[in-house]
Amino acid sequence: MKINHCDFPEDLLYDVENFVWCKANTEGGTITIGIINCLGHISGKLSNINLKPIGIIVERGKSIGTIESPRYFGVVRSPVSGKIIEVNSSLSQLPELANKYPYSQGWFARLKVTKIGEQITNLKNIKGCSDEMAALIQRHHVICFDAFPDFELFEVGVECAATLAKLDELLEKIPVDSVVHLVSDDQTADLEMIRWSEQTGQSLLDTRREENLFHFMVKKTQGERIEYDQKR
């Protein structure tokens, strides 16, 4: 299910207040835990994830780890009580997995849980908490896109020509397939970005307008710089 462009798999359970999802294996008595994609958009690109070690007993509402980015630090809280039996060790080297693949490769920890049926009664599937999730998205001004950005450019109060020059400079420095989230309040930005994409061959993945701001998701697909003719 999508809520305001944010994805929420229907086969998971959610703890909205703590920004986490769970996948219950009732036969095995285990719970897999991760963060919802909204938290990744609030935090920005994660630079560090620390998880509690295997064997630790965690009480409901207590930390299973922390996440950190240049603009955010937060605790990830377990929605159930149990013993950590497995952690996603990939997150220590590639924390951005939690941003890009929050419901798959970016999972955090797996807990062994007693009386699992009783413990998950406080959790809801997305249909049961859609209103709460929509309110959370609105409260935190979350803007979700299909691709998570590797880089961000906030060019408010800047003419589109100057913004595109900065975008070209950034694209020269970053690897092919990198994604840039560009924000502009120039009222001609949507038309200029379409022309820029057509001329340079760089991919314009998404365009979104939120009040007076345009949000663009740009994917670098060309390795060599192609000059944009502003007079076109």
N, C-alpha and C positions, 0 to 999 in steps of 0.2 A: 504494500500500500504506500502511496505517496501522499504526504501532507505538506502543502506549500513547497513542493519540489524536493522534499527530503524523503529518502527511502526508509521503510520499516518493514522487514520481512514478516509475513503473517504466521510463520511457524515458530516464532520466538516469543518469549515473555519479557515484559518490560517493568523496570523500576524507574518511573519517570523522574521522580524527585532526585535520584542519584545518577541520572544519565546513563544507566547501564541496561544491558539486555542479558537474558539467560536462555540457555537451551537445556532442558531437563531430560535426563535419561532415567525414567522412573524405575525401570527394571534393574539398571546398574547402580542406582542411587547416587548419580553424579550430576553436577551442574556445571556447565561451561559458561563463563562470564566474559563480557566485553563491553566496550563503551558504544553508545549510539552515535550515529554520524554527526548529530547536532553538536556534540561536545567537541568533536574534531574541528568543526567549523568555528566554534567559539574560541578554541585555544589557538588556532592557526597551526602551521606545520610543526609537529612535535619534534623536539630535539633530544629528549631523554625520557625513558620509561624505566622505573625501578619496581620490580615485583617482589612480594614477600617470598621466601624460600619454600620449597616443598617440605611438607611435614608440619607446617605451622597450623595451629587451630585458629580459625577466624570466626568471630561472632558477627551476627547480623548487624549491619551498619558500621562495621569496622573496616579498616583499610586492607585491601589486597595489594596495593601499590600506589605509586604516584606517577603523574604525567607532568611534563614541563615543555614549554616552548619559550621563545624570546619574549612573549607577552603574557604568559599564563603559567601558573603552577596550581595543581589540584590533586586531591586524593580521590582514588577510585574505591568506592565502598561496596562491600558484598551485600547483596539483598537476602542472603541466607547464612546460616551458621554451618560450618563444616571444616574439614581438613583439606589443605591444599595438597593435591596428589600430582599435579602437573602444571607447569607454567610454559608460556610461549617464549622460549629463549630467543627467538628471532627478533623480538622487539628491542632487545638491548642493543643490537647492531643496526636494526632498521626500524626505528620508532615510527617512521612515516607509514608503515603498514597499517597502523591503527587509524590513520587519516584516510588512506586510499581504499582499504579493504576492511572496514570495521566489523563486518559480520562474517568474515571468512578468515583470511590469513592474519588479520589483526586481533584475534581473540587474545584474552589476557591469562586466564587461569581456569583450572578445572578442580572442583571441590568434591570430596566424598561427603555425602549428606545423610544424616539419619532422619527418619520420618519425613522423607522428601515431599510426600503429598501434603503434609501439614504446612511445611515451610514455604511452599510456593503459592499458598492461597492468597497471599498479599500481592502477588504479581498478576499482571493482566496481559492478554494478547493485544495487538495494536487496535483491533476493533473496539476493545473494551476501554481503551485509554486514549482514543484518538482526540477527544476534546482537550484532555490534559496536555497531550503532546503539542497540539496546535497552539495552546496558550503558552507553553514553554517556548516554542519557536518565536512567537510574537514578542514575548517578554524579553528575550535575549537578542532580538533582531537577527535571527539566524537566516542566512541566505545559502541554500544548498544548490550545488551544481552536480551534474553527472560525473564530472572529473574533478578531482581535488587538486588545487593549484600547488605548484612547486615554488612559485614566486608571486609577489604581489606588487602592483603599482597603483598608488592612490594619487591621482592627478586632479584634485579639485581646485578650481580657480585657475586652471591652466588651459590655454588655447589648444585645440586638437592637434594642430601642426607640431607644437612643442611636445605634446604627449606622445605622438607617433614617433618623433625623433628619439625620445627616451626609450620607447618600446623597442625600436630598432637596435639601439645600443645594448639593451639588455639581451635581446635575442642573439646578438653576436657572441655573447659571453657564455651562454648556457647550452647544455647538450640538446641535440635533436630529441624530440618527443617530450620535452619539458612543457609544462602548462603554466601560463601566466594569467592571473586574475587582475584585470585592469579596471579601475573605477574612474569615471570622468563625469563632470557636470556640464561639459560643453554640449549645447543643444544640437549641434551637427554631428556629434560623435558617432551615432549609429550609422549614418550614411557614409561618413569618412572611413569607418572601420570596415564596412563592406567593400569599398573601393580599394582600401589598403590590402585587404586579404586577397582580392582578385588579382591585384597587380604583383604582390610579393610572393604569392603562392603559399603563404602561411595560413594555417587552418583556424577559422573562427568557429569554435565549438558551440558557443552559446552567447546570447545577448539577452539581458534582462534589464528592465527599468523599474526602479524603486523610488517613487516620488521624483525628485529632481536629479537622481543619479542613474547613470548607465553602468551596468556591470557587464564586462566582456570576458569570456574565457578563450584564450588564444593558445594554440598548440604549435610549437615550433616543428615544422615539417620539412623546411628547406635549410640546408647547411650553409649555403652561401648567401650573403646579403644581396637583396635586390632592391634598388632604390625606389622609393615611392614618389611618384610625380604628383605633387600637391596641386598642380594646375589642371590636372585631368578633369 
